[in-house]
Amino acid sequence: MSRSLWKGLFFTNEAFSFKKKKHMMQNRSTVLLPMHFNKLLSIYNGKQYVAIRFNKDGMVGHKVGEFSFSKKKCVKVKKEKKNFKLKK
């Protein structure tokens, strides 16, 4: 379910303050604005900050949390076959 159009885009005051080179954001539901183009943002994924540079024009309008994953990918590891030697 998406946000209602009459409510408009969601962003906070921390989205407008760019005093440092690396800007730290904890709110993952903030929408990317054109002013974030070519800026380096550090987005909090629940454990650490992930640095992401927004340099594609197609990223505008998406939420910040879409680009910093909070869950690890599941990697299946094949078990090695053990060579059993029979005792005589």
Backbone as JSON Lines, residues from 0, in Angstrom:
{"i":0,"aa":"M","n":[0.84,-1.17,0.0],"ca":[0.0,0.0,0.0],"c":[0.89,1.24,0.0]}
{"i":1,"aa":"S","n":[0.66,2.14,-0.91],"ca":[1.51,3.31,-1.03],"c":[0.89,4.51,-0.31]}
{"i":2,"aa":"R","n":[1.67,5.54,-0.19],"ca":[1.22,6.76,0.49],"c":[0.22,7.5,-0.39]}
{"i":3,"aa":"S","n":[-0.78,8.11,0.24],"ca":[-1.81,8.84,-0.5],"c":[-1.21,10.03,-1.22]}
{"i":4,"aa":"L","n":[-1.72,10.33,-2.4],"ca":[-1.19,11.44,-3.19],"c":[-1.48,12.79,-2.54]}
{"i":5,"aa":"W","n":[-2.61,12.91,-1.85],"ca":[-2.95,14.2,-1.28],"c":[-2.06,14.55,-0.09]}
{"i":6,"aa":"K","n":[-1.39,13.55,0.5],"ca":[-0.48,13.82,1.61],"c":[0.86,14.37,1.12]}
{"i":7,"aa":"G","n":[1.25,14.06,-0.09],"ca":[2.52,14.55,-0.62],"c":[3.68,13.67,-0.22]}
{"i":8,"aa":"L","n":[4.89,14.11,-0.53],"ca":[6.1,13.35,-0.23],"c":[6.46,13.5,1.23]}
{"i":9,"aa":"F","n":[7.12,12.48,1.79],"ca":[7.55,12.52,3.19],"c":[9.04,12.78,3.24]}
{"i":10,"aa":"F","n":[9.43,13.81,3.97],"ca":[10.84,14.07,4.25],"c":[10.94,14.83,5.55]}
{"i":11,"aa":"T","n":[12.08,14.72,6.19],"ca":[12.3,15.35,7.49],"c":[13.3,16.49,7.35]}
{"i":12,"aa":"N","n":[13.53,17.2,8.44],"ca":[14.48,18.31,8.42],"c":[15.91,17.83,8.24]}
{"i":13,"aa":"E","n":[16.2,16.6,8.65],"ca":[17.56,16.09,8.48],"c":[17.9,15.86,7.01]}
{"i":14,"aa":"A","n":[16.89,15.83,6.14],"ca":[17.14,15.66,4.71],"c":[17.66,16.95,4.07]}
{"i":15,"aa":"F","n":[17.51,18.08,4.76],"ca":[17.91,19.36,4.19],"c":[19.23,19.9,4.72]}
{"i":16,"aa":"S","n":[19.75,19.3,5.77],"ca":[20.98,19.82,6.36],"c":[22.19,19.08,5.81]}
{"i":17,"aa":"F","n":[22.96,19.76,4.98],"ca":[24.17,19.19,4.38],"c":[25.37,20.03,4.82]}
{"i":18,"aa":"K","n":[25.73,19.95,6.1],"ca":[26.86,20.72,6.6],"c":[28.16,19.96,6.44]}
{"i":19,"aa":"K","n":[28.11,18.63,6.49],"ca":[29.31,17.81,6.38],"c":[29.36,17.17,5.0]}
{"i":20,"aa":"K","n":[30.53,16.63,4.65],"ca":[30.64,15.91,3.38],"c":[29.8,14.65,3.39]}
{"i":21,"aa":"K","n":[29.83,13.93,4.53],"ca":[29.04,12.71,4.69],"c":[27.85,13.05,5.57]}
{"i":22,"aa":"H","n":[26.68,12.93,5.06],"ca":[25.48,13.24,5.83],"c":[24.89,11.94,6.37]}
{"i":23,"aa":"M","n":[24.65,11.87,7.69],"ca":[24.12,10.68,8.33],"c":[22.59,10.77,8.4]}
{"i":24,"aa":"M","n":[21.91,9.73,7.9],"ca":[20.45,9.68,7.96],"c":[20.02,8.4,8.66]}
{"i":25,"aa":"Q","n":[19.06,8.52,9.57],"ca":[18.52,7.35,10.22],"c":[17.1,7.06,9.76]}
{"i":26,"aa":"N","n":[16.43,8.01,9.18],"ca":[15.06,7.83,8.74],"c":[15.06,7.24,7.34]}
{"i":27,"aa":"R","n":[14.7,5.96,7.23],"ca":[14.74,5.26,5.94],"c":[13.51,5.53,5.09]}
{"i":28,"aa":"S","n":[12.51,6.18,5.63],"ca":[11.28,6.41,4.87],"c":[11.27,7.76,4.18]}
{"i":29,"aa":"T","n":[12.37,8.5,4.25],"ca":[12.47,9.79,3.58],"c":[12.59,9.59,2.07]}
{"i":30,"aa":"V","n":[11.89,10.43,1.31],"ca":[11.92,10.34,-0.15],"c":[13.11,11.14,-0.68]}
{"i":31,"aa":"L","n":[13.78,10.59,-1.7],"ca":[14.9,11.3,-2.33],"c":[14.38,12.46,-3.17]}
{"i":32,"aa":"L","n":[14.98,13.61,-2.97],"ca":[14.62,14.82,-3.69],"c":[15.72,15.17,-4.69]}
{"i":33,"aa":"P","n":[15.44,16.04,-5.65],"ca":[16.49,16.41,-6.62],"c":[17.71,17.08,-5.97]}
{"i":34,"aa":"M","n":[17.55,17.64,-4.77],"ca":[18.7,18.26,-4.1],"c":[19.7,17.22,-3.58]}
{"i":35,"aa":"H","n":[19.3,15.95,-3.49],"ca":[20.19,14.88,-3.05],"c":[21.05,14.34,-4.19]}
{"i":36,"aa":"F","n":[20.84,14.82,-5.41],"ca":[21.57,14.33,-6.58],"c":[23.05,14.63,-6.42]}
{"i":37,"aa":"N","n":[23.89,13.62,-6.62],"ca":[25.35,13.69,-6.52],"c":[25.85,14.01,-5.12]}
{"i":38,"aa":"K","n":[25.12,13.62,-4.09],"ca":[25.54,13.8,-2.71],"c":[25.84,12.44,-2.1]}
{"i":39,"aa":"L","n":[26.69,12.42,-1.09],"ca":[27.04,11.19,-0.39],"c":[26.24,11.14,0.91]}
{"i":40,"aa":"L","n":[25.36,10.15,1.03],"ca":[24.53,9.99,2.22],"c":[24.93,8.7,2.91]}
{"i":41,"aa":"S","n":[24.98,8.74,4.24],"ca":[25.21,7.54,5.03],"c":[23.88,7.16,5.66]}
{"i":42,"aa":"I","n":[23.37,5.99,5.28],"ca":[22.04,5.56,5.69],"c":[22.2,4.45,6.71]}
{"i":43,"aa":"Y","n":[21.46,4.54,7.8],"ca":[21.53,3.58,8.89],"c":[20.65,2.38,8.56]}
{"i":44,"aa":"N","n":[21.23,1.17,8.6],"ca":[20.45,-0.02,8.27],"c":[20.07,-0.84,9.5]}
{"i":45,"aa":"G","n":[20.27,-0.29,10.7],"ca":[19.93,-0.98,11.92],"c":[21.15,-1.47,12.67]}
{"i":46,"aa":"K","n":[22.27,-1.56,11.99],"ca":[23.5,-2.02,12.62],"c":[24.65,-1.05,12.37]}
{"i":47,"aa":"Q","n":[24.75,-0.55,11.16],"ca":[25.85,0.34,10.8],"c":[25.36,1.3,9.73]}
{"i":48,"aa":"Y","n":[26.19,2.3,9.44],"ca":[25.87,3.26,8.39],"c":[26.46,2.78,7.07]}
{"i":49,"aa":"V","n":[25.65,2.84,6.01],"ca":[26.08,2.43,4.69],"c":[26.17,3.68,3.82]}
{"i":50,"aa":"A","n":[27.33,3.96,3.26],"ca":[27.54,5.16,2.45],"c":[27.09,4.89,1.02]}
{"i":51,"aa":"I","n":[26.2,5.76,0.51],"ca":[25.68,5.62,-0.84],"c":[25.69,6.98,-1.51]}
{"i":52,"aa":"R","n":[26.18,7.03,-2.75],"ca":[26.15,8.26,-3.54],"c":[25.02,8.14,-4.56]}
{"i":53,"aa":"F","n":[24.13,9.1,-4.55],"ca":[22.99,9.11,-5.47],"c":[23.38,9.89,-6.71]}
{"i":54,"aa":"N","n":[23.68,9.16,-7.78],"ca":[24.15,9.82,-8.98],"c":[23.3,9.5,-10.21]}
{"i":55,"aa":"K","n":[22.24,8.72,-10.04],"ca":[21.36,8.43,-11.17],"c":[20.09,9.23,-11.03]}
{"i":56,"aa":"D","n":[19.62,9.77,-12.13],"ca":[18.42,10.6,-12.08],"c":[17.17,9.78,-11.79]}
{"i":57,"aa":"G","n":[17.2,8.47,-12.07],"ca":[16.06,7.61,-11.81],"c":[15.84,7.32,-10.34]}
{"i":58,"aa":"M","n":[16.79,7.68,-9.48],"ca":[16.65,7.43,-8.04],"c":[15.75,8.45,-7.36]}
{"i":59,"aa":"V","n":[15.51,9.58,-7.99],"ca":[14.69,10.64,-7.39],"c":[13.25,10.13,-7.28]}
{"i":60,"aa":"G","n":[12.66,10.29,-6.1],"ca":[11.3,9.83,-5.86],"c":[11.23,8.51,-5.13]}
{"i":61,"aa":"H","n":[12.34,7.79,-5.04],"ca":[12.38,6.54,-4.29],"c":[12.67,6.84,-2.83]}
{"i":62,"aa":"K","n":[12.42,5.86,-1.97],"ca":[12.72,6.03,-0.55],"c":[14.17,5.67,-0.28]}
{"i":63,"aa":"V","n":[14.75,6.3,0.72],"ca":[16.16,6.12,1.05],"c":[16.45,4.69,1.48]}
{"i":64,"aa":"G","n":[15.53,4.06,2.18],"ca":[15.73,2.72,2.7],"c":[15.83,1.65,1.65]}
{"i":65,"aa":"E","n":[15.43,1.95,0.41],"ca":[15.51,0.95,-0.66],"c":[16.95,0.65,-1.06]}
{"i":66,"aa":"F","n":[17.87,1.53,-0.74],"ca":[19.24,1.39,-1.22],"c":[20.2,0.88,-0.16]}
{"i":67,"aa":"S","n":[19.77,0.8,1.1],"ca":[20.62,0.2,2.13],"c":[19.87,-0.99,2.71]}
{"i":68,"aa":"F","n":[20.37,-2.18,2.45],"ca":[19.69,-3.4,2.84],"c":[19.91,-3.66,4.33]}
{"i":69,"aa":"S","n":[18.86,-4.06,5.01],"ca":[18.97,-4.32,6.44],"c":[19.1,-5.8,6.75]}
{"i":70,"aa":"K","n":[18.92,-6.65,5.76],"ca":[19.05,-8.09,5.95],"c":[20.14,-8.63,5.04]}
{"i":71,"aa":"K","n":[20.85,-9.64,5.52],"ca":[21.89,-10.26,4.7],"c":[21.27,-11.22,3.7]}
{"i":72,"aa":"K","n":[21.93,-11.37,2.57],"ca":[21.47,-12.35,1.59],"c":[21.8,-13.75,2.08]}
{"i":73,"aa":"C","n":[20.9,-14.65,1.84],"ca":[21.1,-16.03,2.24],"c":[21.96,-16.72,1.17]}
{"i":74,"aa":"V","n":[23.07,-17.25,1.6],"ca":[23.99,-17.92,0.68],"c":[24.05,-19.39,1.08]}
{"i":75,"aa":"K","n":[23.71,-20.25,0.15],"ca":[23.77,-21.68,0.43],"c":[25.15,-22.21,0.08]}
{"i":76,"aa":"V","n":[25.7,-22.94,1.0],"ca":[27.03,-23.5,0.81],"c":[26.88,-25.0,0.65]}
{"i":77,"aa":"K","n":[27.48,-25.54,-0.41],"ca":[27.42,-26.98,-0.63],"c":[28.36,-27.68,0.33]}
{"i":78,"aa":"K","n":[27.89,-28.77,0.88],"ca":[28.73,-29.56,1.76],"c":[29.67,-30.42,0.93]}
{"i":79,"aa":"E","n":[30.89,-30.51,1.4],"ca":[31.86,-31.33,0.68],"c":[31.61,-32.8,1.0]}
{"i":80,"aa":"K","n":[31.8,-33.62,0.0],"ca":[31.64,-35.06,0.21],"c":[32.88,-35.59,0.92]}
{"i":81,"aa":"K","n":[32.65,-36.34,1.96],"ca":[33.77,-36.91,2.7],"c":[34.09,-38.3,2.15]}
{"i":82,"aa":"N","n":[35.35,-38.53,1.99],"ca":[35.8,-39.86,1.52],"c":[36.07,-40.74,2.73]}
{"i":83,"aa":"F","n":[35.21,-41.67,2.93],"ca":[35.39,-42.61,4.03],"c":[36.19,-43.81,3.56]}
{"i":84,"aa":"K","n":[37.21,-44.13,4.31],"ca":[38.03,-45.31,4.0],"c":[37.56,-46.45,4.88]}
{"i":85,"aa":"L","n":[37.34,-47.57,4.27],"ca":[36.91,-48.75,5.03],"c":[38.11,-49.41,5.7]}
{"i":86,"aa":"K","n":[37.94,-49.76,6.95],"ca":[39.02,-50.45,7.68],"c":[38.98,-51.93,7.38]}
{"i":87,"aa":"K","n":[40.15,-52.55,7.26],"ca":[40.22,-53.98,6.97],"c":[40.32,-54.77,8.22]}
